[in-house]
């Protein structure tokens, strides 16, 4: 009888030990399963710049690698104004990042929704209970992208008529004089010839030749002719008087 009672006690004690071990194992497995389950806290979002292009990035650090769908919306006045895009992501312990090209403006609000496989997750990514708010500075500054009113106006190119009429001092090149027509070049000479009195032949000869070297010789010959003529007249009168006296 004593042997049977000892065996029963040992069996009961062994059963208790097995029960405790089983319960511990179940709790450990449950905790492990909970740790490997996809969670919204394993997703994060940010508004960044890829060079001059704005982008929105979403990073998934879900170690279980549960497939999830990420959808990004632009928010205005507390409502979805526009759907930016939607992508699939399968996270890892190191983290997997997906990128949405979006030319976001400073201080804009975006709602980023995550839906995991089997509805394990169906929530928005929040930071301090708020949606994603973009930085206060855009990827491109105002100096790099001037407004149309600030763009300098192109310099005006003068028309051909303005260039031709500009003074020679301003253009640096003397303006070519227009050639006179045949009628204009010959008309003043004709008018002068018709209106001015014609000079005498002698005056014209003197004007053309100046003081001629033969003038003295001509004057001497004229004087000789005058003397000869006078002598002839004198002898003729004298002869006529002699004939009348007879």
Rosetta constraint file for C-alpha pairs under 8 A:
AtomPair CA 1 CA 5 HARMONIC 6.39 0.50
AtomPair CA 2 CA 6 HARMONIC 6.40 0.50
AtomPair CA 3 CA 7 HARMONIC 6.38 0.50
AtomPair CA 4 CA 8 HARMONIC 6.28 0.50
AtomPair CA 5 CA 9 HARMONIC 6.32 0.50
AtomPair CA 6 CA 10 HARMONIC 6.25 0.50
AtomPair CA 7 CA 11 HARMONIC 6.16 0.50
AtomPair CA 8 CA 12 HARMONIC 6.17 0.50
AtomPair CA 9 CA 13 HARMONIC 6.11 0.50
AtomPair CA 10 CA 14 HARMONIC 6.06 0.50
AtomPair CA 11 CA 15 HARMONIC 6.12 0.50
AtomPair CA 12 CA 16 HARMONIC 6.26 0.50
AtomPair CA 13 CA 17 HARMONIC 6.27 0.50
AtomPair CA 14 CA 18 HARMONIC 6.19 0.50
AtomPair CA 15 CA 19 HARMONIC 6.12 0.50
AtomPair CA 16 CA 20 HARMONIC 6.23 0.50
AtomPair CA 17 CA 21 HARMONIC 6.21 0.50
AtomPair CA 18 CA 22 HARMONIC 6.05 0.50
AtomPair CA 19 CA 23 HARMONIC 6.13 0.50
AtomPair CA 20 CA 24 HARMONIC 6.13 0.50
AtomPair CA 21 CA 25 HARMONIC 6.15 0.50
AtomPair CA 22 CA 26 HARMONIC 6.17 0.50
AtomPair CA 23 CA 27 HARMONIC 6.21 0.50
AtomPair CA 24 CA 28 HARMONIC 6.13 0.50
AtomPair CA 25 CA 29 HARMONIC 6.12 0.50
AtomPair CA 26 CA 30 HARMONIC 6.06 0.50
AtomPair CA 27 CA 31 HARMONIC 6.09 0.50
AtomPair CA 28 CA 32 HARMONIC 6.09 0.50
AtomPair CA 29 CA 33 HARMONIC 6.01 0.50
AtomPair CA 30 CA 34 HARMONIC 6.12 0.50
AtomPair CA 31 CA 35 HARMONIC 6.10 0.50
AtomPair CA 32 CA 36 HARMONIC 6.23 0.50
AtomPair CA 33 CA 37 HARMONIC 6.14 0.50
AtomPair CA 36 CA 62 HARMONIC 7.75 0.50
AtomPair CA 36 CA 63 HARMONIC 6.44 0.50
AtomPair CA 36 CA 64 HARMONIC 5.23 0.50
AtomPair CA 37 CA 62 HARMONIC 7.97 0.50
AtomPair CA 37 CA 64 HARMONIC 6.45 0.50
AtomPair CA 37 CA 66 HARMONIC 7.97 0.50
AtomPair CA 38 CA 42 HARMONIC 7.43 0.50
AtomPair CA 38 CA 62 HARMONIC 5.89 0.50
AtomPair CA 38 CA 64 HARMONIC 6.74 0.50
AtomPair CA 38 CA 65 HARMONIC 7.94 0.50
AtomPair CA 38 CA 66 HARMONIC 6.27 0.50
AtomPair CA 38 CA 116 HARMONIC 7.26 0.50
AtomPair CA 38 CA 120 HARMONIC 6.68 0.50
AtomPair CA 38 CA 121 HARMONIC 6.92 0.50
AtomPair CA 39 CA 43 HARMONIC 7.73 0.50
AtomPair CA 39 CA 62 HARMONIC 7.33 0.50
AtomPair CA 39 CA 120 HARMONIC 7.66 0.50
AtomPair CA 39 CA 121 HARMONIC 6.34 0.50
AtomPair CA 40 CA 114 HARMONIC 7.45 0.50
AtomPair CA 40 CA 121 HARMONIC 6.35 0.50
AtomPair CA 40 CA 123 HARMONIC 6.81 0.50
AtomPair CA 40 CA 124 HARMONIC 7.76 0.50
AtomPair CA 40 CA 125 HARMONIC 6.80 0.50
AtomPair CA 41 CA 125 HARMONIC 7.83 0.50
AtomPair CA 42 CA 60 HARMONIC 5.87 0.50
AtomPair CA 42 CA 61 HARMONIC 5.28 0.50
AtomPair CA 42 CA 62 HARMONIC 5.67 0.50
AtomPair CA 43 CA 58 HARMONIC 6.90 0.50
AtomPair CA 43 CA 59 HARMONIC 5.63 0.50
AtomPair CA 43 CA 60 HARMONIC 4.76 0.50
AtomPair CA 43 CA 61 HARMONIC 6.58 0.50
AtomPair CA 43 CA 62 HARMONIC 7.79 0.50
AtomPair CA 43 CA 125 HARMONIC 6.78 0.50
AtomPair CA 44 CA 58 HARMONIC 5.64 0.50
AtomPair CA 44 CA 59 HARMONIC 5.33 0.50
AtomPair CA 44 CA 60 HARMONIC 6.90 0.50
AtomPair CA 44 CA 125 HARMONIC 6.61 0.50
AtomPair CA 45 CA 56 HARMONIC 7.10 0.50
AtomPair CA 45 CA 57 HARMONIC 5.54 0.50
AtomPair CA 45 CA 58 HARMONIC 4.38 0.50
AtomPair CA 45 CA 59 HARMONIC 6.40 0.50
AtomPair CA 45 CA 112 HARMONIC 7.83 0.50
AtomPair CA 45 CA 125 HARMONIC 7.27 0.50
AtomPair CA 45 CA 132 HARMONIC 7.05 0.50
AtomPair CA 46 CA 56 HARMONIC 5.74 0.50
AtomPair CA 46 CA 57 HARMONIC 5.37 0.50
AtomPair CA 46 CA 58 HARMONIC 6.69 0.50
AtomPair CA 46 CA 132 HARMONIC 6.98 0.50
AtomPair CA 46 CA 134 HARMONIC 7.75 0.50
AtomPair CA 47 CA 54 HARMONIC 7.38 0.50
AtomPair CA 47 CA 55 HARMONIC 5.98 0.50
AtomPair CA 47 CA 56 HARMONIC 4.53 0.50
AtomPair CA 47 CA 57 HARMONIC 6.44 0.50
AtomPair CA 47 CA 132 HARMONIC 7.76 0.50
AtomPair CA 47 CA 133 HARMONIC 7.74 0.50
AtomPair CA 47 CA 134 HARMONIC 5.50 0.50
AtomPair CA 47 CA 135 HARMONIC 7.22 0.50
AtomPair CA 48 CA 54 HARMONIC 6.03 0.50
AtomPair CA 48 CA 55 HARMONIC 5.39 0.50
AtomPair CA 48 CA 56 HARMONIC 6.08 0.50
AtomPair CA 48 CA 57 HARMONIC 7.30 0.50
AtomPair CA 49 CA 53 HARMONIC 5.68 0.50
AtomPair CA 49 CA 54 HARMONIC 4.58 0.50
AtomPair CA 49 CA 55 HARMONIC 5.79 0.50
AtomPair CA 49 CA 139 HARMONIC 5.78 0.50
AtomPair CA 50 CA 54 HARMONIC 6.06 0.50
AtomPair CA 50 CA 55 HARMONIC 6.54 0.50
AtomPair CA 51 CA 139 HARMONIC 7.64 0.50
AtomPair CA 52 CA 139 HARMONIC 5.35 0.50
AtomPair CA 52 CA 140 HARMONIC 5.95 0.50
AtomPair CA 53 CA 101 HARMONIC 7.54 0.50
AtomPair CA 53 CA 102 HARMONIC 7.57 0.50
AtomPair CA 53 CA 103 HARMONIC 6.35 0.50
AtomPair CA 53 CA 139 HARMONIC 6.51 0.50
AtomPair CA 54 CA 101 HARMONIC 6.37 0.50
AtomPair CA 54 CA 102 HARMONIC 5.33 0.50
AtomPair CA 54 CA 103 HARMONIC 4.65 0.50
AtomPair CA 54 CA 104 HARMONIC 5.89 0.50
AtomPair CA 54 CA 138 HARMONIC 7.94 0.50
AtomPair CA 54 CA 139 HARMONIC 6.15 0.50
AtomPair CA 55 CA 99 HARMONIC 6.51 0.50
AtomPair CA 55 CA 100 HARMONIC 5.49 0.50
AtomPair CA 55 CA 101 HARMONIC 4.50 0.50
AtomPair CA 55 CA 102 HARMONIC 4.95 0.50
AtomPair CA 55 CA 103 HARMONIC 6.83 0.50
AtomPair CA 55 CA 104 HARMONIC 7.48 0.50
AtomPair CA 56 CA 99 HARMONIC 5.78 0.50
AtomPair CA 56 CA 100 HARMONIC 5.03 0.50
AtomPair CA 56 CA 101 HARMONIC 6.49 0.50
AtomPair CA 56 CA 102 HARMONIC 6.59 0.50
AtomPair CA 57 CA 97 HARMONIC 6.56 0.50
AtomPair CA 57 CA 98 HARMONIC 5.69 0.50
AtomPair CA 57 CA 99 HARMONIC 4.52 0.50
AtomPair CA 57 CA 100 HARMONIC 6.23 0.50
AtomPair CA 58 CA 97 HARMONIC 5.51 0.50
AtomPair CA 58 CA 98 HARMONIC 5.41 0.50
AtomPair CA 58 CA 99 HARMONIC 6.57 0.50
AtomPair CA 59 CA 91 HARMONIC 7.86 0.50
AtomPair CA 59 CA 95 HARMONIC 6.24 0.50
AtomPair CA 59 CA 96 HARMONIC 5.47 0.50
AtomPair CA 59 CA 97 HARMONIC 4.18 0.50
AtomPair CA 59 CA 98 HARMONIC 6.49 0.50
AtomPair CA 60 CA 89 HARMONIC 7.34 0.50
AtomPair CA 60 CA 90 HARMONIC 7.25 0.50
AtomPair CA 60 CA 91 HARMONIC 4.70 0.50
AtomPair CA 60 CA 92 HARMONIC 6.95 0.50
AtomPair CA 60 CA 95 HARMONIC 5.35 0.50
AtomPair CA 60 CA 96 HARMONIC 5.22 0.50
AtomPair CA 60 CA 97 HARMONIC 6.36 0.50
AtomPair CA 61 CA 91 HARMONIC 5.19 0.50
AtomPair CA 61 CA 92 HARMONIC 5.13 0.50
AtomPair CA 61 CA 93 HARMONIC 5.21 0.50
AtomPair CA 61 CA 94 HARMONIC 6.28 0.50
AtomPair CA 61 CA 95 HARMONIC 4.15 0.50
AtomPair CA 61 CA 96 HARMONIC 6.48 0.50
AtomPair CA 62 CA 66 HARMONIC 7.00 0.50
AtomPair CA 62 CA 90 HARMONIC 7.81 0.50
AtomPair CA 62 CA 91 HARMONIC 4.81 0.50
AtomPair CA 62 CA 92 HARMONIC 5.20 0.50
AtomPair CA 62 CA 93 HARMONIC 6.03 0.50
AtomPair CA 62 CA 95 HARMONIC 7.26 0.50
AtomPair CA 63 CA 91 HARMONIC 6.45 0.50
AtomPair CA 63 CA 92 HARMONIC 4.52 0.50
AtomPair CA 63 CA 93 HARMONIC 4.29 0.50
AtomPair CA 63 CA 94 HARMONIC 7.94 0.50
AtomPair CA 64 CA 91 HARMONIC 7.41 0.50
AtomPair CA 64 CA 92 HARMONIC 6.81 0.50
AtomPair CA 64 CA 93 HARMONIC 7.92 0.50
AtomPair CA 65 CA 90 HARMONIC 5.17 0.50
AtomPair CA 65 CA 91 HARMONIC 4.75 0.50
AtomPair CA 65 CA 92 HARMONIC 5.43 0.50
AtomPair CA 66 CA 90 HARMONIC 5.84 0.50
AtomPair CA 66 CA 91 HARMONIC 6.75 0.50
AtomPair CA 66 CA 116 HARMONIC 6.92 0.50
AtomPair CA 66 CA 117 HARMONIC 6.70 0.50
AtomPair CA 67 CA 88 HARMONIC 7.07 0.50
AtomPair CA 67 CA 89 HARMONIC 5.88 0.50
AtomPair CA 67 CA 90 HARMONIC 4.58 0.50
AtomPair CA 67 CA 91 HARMONIC 7.32 0.50
AtomPair CA 67 CA 116 HARMONIC 6.10 0.50
AtomPair CA 67 CA 117 HARMONIC 5.87 0.50
AtomPair CA 68 CA 88 HARMONIC 5.81 0.50
AtomPair CA 68 CA 89 HARMONIC 5.42 0.50
AtomPair CA 68 CA 90 HARMONIC 6.28 0.50
AtomPair CA 68 CA 114 HARMONIC 6.64 0.50
AtomPair CA 68 CA 115 HARMONIC 5.54 0.50
AtomPair CA 68 CA 116 HARMONIC 4.12 0.50
AtomPair CA 68 CA 117 HARMONIC 5.96 0.50
AtomPair CA 69 CA 86 HARMONIC 7.10 0.50
AtomPair CA 69 CA 87 HARMONIC 5.86 0.50
AtomPair CA 69 CA 88 HARMONIC 4.59 0.50
AtomPair CA 69 CA 89 HARMONIC 6.30 0.50
AtomPair CA 69 CA 114 HARMONIC 5.67 0.50
AtomPair CA 69 CA 115 HARMONIC 5.18 0.50
AtomPair CA 69 CA 116 HARMONIC 6.33 0.50
AtomPair CA 70 CA 86 HARMONIC 5.64 0.50
AtomPair CA 70 CA 87 HARMONIC 5.42 0.50
AtomPair CA 70 CA 88 HARMONIC 6.21 0.50
AtomPair CA 70 CA 89 HARMONIC 7.29 0.50
AtomPair CA 70 CA 112 HARMONIC 6.88 0.50
AtomPair CA 70 CA 113 HARMONIC 5.74 0.50
AtomPair CA 70 CA 114 HARMONIC 4.72 0.50
AtomPair CA 70 CA 115 HARMONIC 6.68 0.50
AtomPair CA 71 CA 83 HARMONIC 7.79 0.50
AtomPair CA 71 CA 84 HARMONIC 7.73 0.50
AtomPair CA 71 CA 85 HARMONIC 5.95 0.50
AtomPair CA 71 CA 86 HARMONIC 4.33 0.50
AtomPair CA 71 CA 87 HARMONIC 6.65 0.50
AtomPair CA 71 CA 112 HARMONIC 5.69 0.50
AtomPair CA 71 CA 113 HARMONIC 5.21 0.50
AtomPair CA 71 CA 114 HARMONIC 6.61 0.50
AtomPair CA 72 CA 83 HARMONIC 6.18 0.50
AtomPair CA 72 CA 84 HARMONIC 5.40 0.50
AtomPair CA 72 CA 85 HARMONIC 5.62 0.50
AtomPair CA 72 CA 86 HARMONIC 6.41 0.50
AtomPair CA 72 CA 110 HARMONIC 6.78 0.50
AtomPair CA 72 CA 111 HARMONIC 5.88 0.50
AtomPair CA 72 CA 112 HARMONIC 4.54 0.50
AtomPair CA 72 CA 113 HARMONIC 6.49 0.50
AtomPair CA 73 CA 80 HARMONIC 5.97 0.50
AtomPair CA 73 CA 81 HARMONIC 7.15 0.50
AtomPair CA 73 CA 82 HARMONIC 5.69 0.50
AtomPair CA 73 CA 83 HARMONIC 4.48 0.50
AtomPair CA 73 CA 84 HARMONIC 5.41 0.50
AtomPair CA 73 CA 85 HARMONIC 7.46 0.50
AtomPair CA 73 CA 110 HARMONIC 5.52 0.50
AtomPair CA 73 CA 111 HARMONIC 5.09 0.50
AtomPair CA 73 CA 112 HARMONIC 6.33 0.50
AtomPair CA 74 CA 80 HARMONIC 5.89 0.50
AtomPair CA 74 CA 81 HARMONIC 5.55 0.50
AtomPair CA 74 CA 82 HARMONIC 5.18 0.50
AtomPair CA 74 CA 83 HARMONIC 6.32 0.50
AtomPair CA 74 CA 84 HARMONIC 6.66 0.50
AtomPair CA 74 CA 108 HARMONIC 7.91 0.50
AtomPair CA 74 CA 109 HARMONIC 6.28 0.50
AtomPair CA 74 CA 110 HARMONIC 4.59 0.50
AtomPair CA 74 CA 111 HARMONIC 6.38 0.50
AtomPair CA 75 CA 79 HARMONIC 5.41 0.50
AtomPair CA 75 CA 80 HARMONIC 4.76 0.50
AtomPair CA 75 CA 81 HARMONIC 5.40 0.50
AtomPair CA 75 CA 82 HARMONIC 7.31 0.50
AtomPair CA 75 CA 108 HARMONIC 7.73 0.50
AtomPair CA 75 CA 109 HARMONIC 5.35 0.50
AtomPair CA 75 CA 110 HARMONIC 5.31 0.50
AtomPair CA 75 CA 111 HARMONIC 6.45 0.50
AtomPair CA 76 CA 80 HARMONIC 6.46 0.50
AtomPair CA 76 CA 81 HARMONIC 5.69 0.50
AtomPair CA 76 CA 109 HARMONIC 7.30 0.50
AtomPair CA 80 CA 111 HARMONIC 7.84 0.50
AtomPair CA 84 CA 100 HARMONIC 7.56 0.50
AtomPair CA 84 CA 102 HARMONIC 7.22 0.50
AtomPair CA 85 CA 100 HARMONIC 6.84 0.50
AtomPair CA 87 CA 98 HARMONIC 7.71 0.50
AtomPair CA 89 CA 96 HARMONIC 7.42 0.50
AtomPair CA 89 CA 97 HARMONIC 7.99 0.50
AtomPair CA 89 CA 98 HARMONIC 7.17 0.50
AtomPair CA 90 CA 96 HARMONIC 7.12 0.50
AtomPair CA 91 CA 95 HARMONIC 5.83 0.50
AtomPair CA 91 CA 96 HARMONIC 5.19 0.50
AtomPair CA 92 CA 96 HARMONIC 6.22 0.50
AtomPair CA 104 CA 108 HARMONIC 6.86 0.50
AtomPair CA 104 CA 134 HARMONIC 7.32 0.50
AtomPair CA 104 CA 138 HARMONIC 7.44 0.50
AtomPair CA 105 CA 134 HARMONIC 7.26 0.50
AtomPair CA 105 CA 138 HARMONIC 6.00 0.50
AtomPair CA 106 CA 134 HARMONIC 5.74 0.50
AtomPair CA 106 CA 135 HARMONIC 5.46 0.50
AtomPair CA 106 CA 136 HARMONIC 4.49 0.50
AtomPair CA 106 CA 137 HARMONIC 5.44 0.50
AtomPair CA 106 CA 138 HARMONIC 5.40 0.50
AtomPair CA 107 CA 133 HARMONIC 5.74 0.50
AtomPair CA 107 CA 134 HARMONIC 4.85 0.50
AtomPair CA 107 CA 135 HARMONIC 5.63 0.50
AtomPair CA 107 CA 136 HARMONIC 5.20 0.50
AtomPair CA 108 CA 133 HARMONIC 5.62 0.50
AtomPair CA 108 CA 134 HARMONIC 5.30 0.50
AtomPair CA 108 CA 135 HARMONIC 7.99 0.50
AtomPair CA 109 CA 131 HARMONIC 6.54 0.50
AtomPair CA 109 CA 132 HARMONIC 5.71 0.50
AtomPair CA 109 CA 133 HARMONIC 4.68 0.50
AtomPair CA 109 CA 134 HARMONIC 6.53 0.50
AtomPair CA 110 CA 131 HARMONIC 6.06 0.50
AtomPair CA 110 CA 132 HARMONIC 5.18 0.50
AtomPair CA 110 CA 133 HARMONIC 6.53 0.50
AtomPair CA 111 CA 124 HARMONIC 6.84 0.50
AtomPair CA 111 CA 125 HARMONIC 7.49 0.50
AtomPair CA 111 CA 131 HARMONIC 5.45 0.50
AtomPair CA 111 CA 132 HARMONIC 6.43 0.50
AtomPair CA 112 CA 124 HARMONIC 5.47 0.50
AtomPair CA 112 CA 125 HARMONIC 5.63 0.50
AtomPair CA 112 CA 131 HARMONIC 7.39 0.50
AtomPair CA 112 CA 132 HARMONIC 7.58 0.50
AtomPair CA 113 CA 122 HARMONIC 7.33 0.50
AtomPair CA 113 CA 123 HARMONIC 5.75 0.50
AtomPair CA 113 CA 124 HARMONIC 4.19 0.50
AtomPair CA 113 CA 125 HARMONIC 6.22 0.50
AtomPair CA 114 CA 121 HARMONIC 6.71 0.50
AtomPair CA 114 CA 122 HARMONIC 5.71 0.50
AtomPair CA 114 CA 123 HARMONIC 5.58 0.50
AtomPair CA 114 CA 124 HARMONIC 5.96 0.50
AtomPair CA 114 CA 125 HARMONIC 7.15 0.50
AtomPair CA 115 CA 119 HARMONIC 6.32 0.50
AtomPair CA 115 CA 120 HARMONIC 7.55 0.50
AtomPair CA 115 CA 121 HARMONIC 5.25 0.50
AtomPair CA 115 CA 122 HARMONIC 4.44 0.50
AtomPair CA 115 CA 123 HARMONIC 6.76 0.50
AtomPair CA 116 CA 120 HARMONIC 5.43 0.50
AtomPair CA 116 CA 121 HARMONIC 4.78 0.50
AtomPair CA 116 CA 122 HARMONIC 6.54 0.50
AtomPair CA 117 CA 121 HARMONIC 7.56 0.50
AtomPair CA 124 CA 131 HARMONIC 7.87 0.50
AtomPair CA 125 CA 131 HARMONIC 6.86 0.50
AtomPair CA 125 CA 132 HARMONIC 7.95 0.50
AtomPair CA 126 CA 130 HARMONIC 5.12 0.50
AtomPair CA 126 CA 131 HARMONIC 5.24 0.50
AtomPair CA 126 CA 132 HARMONIC 7.08 0.50
AtomPair CA 127 CA 131 HARMONIC 6.55 0.50
AtomPair CA 127 CA 132 HARMONIC 7.21 0.50
AtomPair CA 137 CA 141 HARMONIC 7.74 0.50
AtomPair CA 140 CA 144 HARMONIC 6.31 0.50
AtomPair CA 140 CA 145 HARMONIC 6.89 0.50
AtomPair CA 141 CA 145 HARMONIC 6.54 0.50
AtomPair CA 142 CA 146 HARMONIC 5.70 0.50
AtomPair CA 142 CA 147 HARMONIC 7.81 0.50
AtomPair CA 146 CA 150 HARMONIC 5.97 0.50
AtomPair CA 146 CA 151 HARMONIC 6.51 0.50
AtomPair CA 147 CA 151 HARMONIC 6.65 0.50
AtomPair CA 158 CA 162 HARMONIC 5.88 0.50
AtomPair CA 158 CA 163 HARMONIC 6.23 0.50
AtomPair CA 159 CA 163 HARMONIC 6.30 0.50
AtomPair CA 160 CA 164 HARMONIC 6.13 0.50
AtomPair CA 161 CA 165 HARMONIC 6.17 0.50
AtomPair CA 162 CA 166 HARMONIC 6.11 0.50
AtomPair CA 163 CA 171 HARMONIC 7.86 0.50
AtomPair CA 164 CA 175 HARMONIC 7.46 0.50
AtomPair CA 166 CA 170 HARMONIC 6.68 0.50
AtomPair CA 166 CA 171 HARMONIC 6.61 0.50
AtomPair CA 167 CA 171 HARMONIC 6.52 0.50
AtomPair CA 167 CA 174 HARMONIC 7.89 0.50
AtomPair CA 167 CA 175 HARMONIC 7.51 0.50
AtomPair CA 168 CA 172 HARMONIC 5.66 0.50
AtomPair CA 168 CA 173 HARMONIC 5.49 0.50
AtomPair CA 168 CA 174 HARMONIC 4.57 0.50
AtomPair CA 168 CA 175 HARMONIC 5.79 0.50
AtomPair CA 169 CA 173 HARMONIC 7.42 0.50
AtomPair CA 169 CA 174 HARMONIC 7.54 0.50
AtomPair CA 180 CA 184 HARMONIC 6.14 0.50
AtomPair CA 180 CA 185 HARMONIC 6.28 0.50
AtomPair CA 181 CA 185 HARMONIC 6.27 0.50
AtomPair CA 182 CA 186 HARMONIC 6.23 0.50
AtomPair CA 183 CA 187 HARMONIC 5.76 0.50
AtomPair CA 184 CA 188 HARMONIC 7.41 0.50
AtomPair CA 186 CA 190 HARMONIC 6.57 0.50
AtomPair CA 187 CA 191 HARMONIC 6.34 0.50
AtomPair CA 188 CA 192 HARMONIC 6.18 0.50
AtomPair CA 189 CA 193 HARMONIC 6.22 0.50
AtomPair CA 190 CA 194 HARMONIC 6.26 0.50
AtomPair CA 191 CA 195 HARMONIC 6.13 0.50
AtomPair CA 192 CA 196 HARMONIC 5.95 0.50
AtomPair CA 199 CA 203 HARMONIC 6.11 0.50
AtomPair CA 199 CA 204 HARMONIC 5.82 0.50
AtomPair CA 200 CA 204 HARMONIC 5.83 0.50
AtomPair CA 201 CA 205 HARMONIC 6.04 0.50
AtomPair CA 202 CA 206 HARMONIC 5.99 0.50
AtomPair CA 203 CA 207 HARMONIC 5.75 0.50
AtomPair CA 204 CA 208 HARMONIC 5.90 0.50
AtomPair CA 205 CA 209 HARMONIC 5.82 0.50
AtomPair CA 205 CA 210 HARMONIC 7.55 0.50
AtomPair CA 206 CA 210 HARMONIC 4.73 0.50
AtomPair CA 206 CA 211 HARMONIC 6.63 0.50
AtomPair CA 206 CA 212 HARMONIC 7.61 0.50
AtomPair CA 211 CA 215 HARMONIC 7.84 0.50
AtomPair CA 214 CA 218 HARMONIC 6.34 0.50
AtomPair CA 215 CA 219 HARMONIC 6.28 0.50
AtomPair CA 216 CA 220 HARMONIC 6.21 0.50
AtomPair CA 217 CA 221 HARMONIC 6.27 0.50
AtomPair CA 218 CA 222 HARMONIC 6.17 0.50
AtomPair CA 219 CA 223 HARMONIC 6.25 0.50
AtomPair CA 220 CA 224 HARMONIC 6.31 0.50
AtomPair CA 221 CA 225 HARMONIC 6.20 0.50
AtomPair CA 222 CA 226 HARMONIC 6.17 0.50
AtomPair CA 223 CA 227 HARMONIC 6.30 0.50
AtomPair CA 224 CA 228 HARMONIC 6.10 0.50
AtomPair CA 225 CA 229 HARMONIC 5.96 0.50
AtomPair CA 226 CA 230 HARMONIC 6.07 0.50
AtomPair CA 227 CA 231 HARMONIC 6.06 0.50
AtomPair CA 228 CA 232 HARMONIC 6.10 0.50
AtomPair CA 229 CA 233 HARMONIC 6.19 0.50
AtomPair CA 230 CA 234 HARMONIC 6.09 0.50
AtomPair CA 231 CA 235 HARMONIC 6.15 0.50
AtomPair CA 232 CA 236 HARMONIC 5.98 0.50
AtomPair CA 233 CA 237 HARMONIC 6.19 0.50
AtomPair CA 234 CA 238 HARMONIC 6.25 0.50
AtomPair CA 235 CA 239 HARMONIC 6.05 0.50
AtomPair CA 236 CA 240 HARMONIC 6.17 0.50
AtomPair CA 237 CA 241 HARMONIC 6.22 0.50
AtomPair CA 238 CA 242 HARMONIC 6.39 0.50
AtomPair CA 239 CA 243 HARMONIC 6.40 0.50
AtomPair CA 240 CA 244 HARMONIC 6.41 0.50
AtomPair CA 241 CA 245 HARMONIC 6.51 0.50
AtomPair CA 242 CA 246 HARMONIC 6.89 0.50
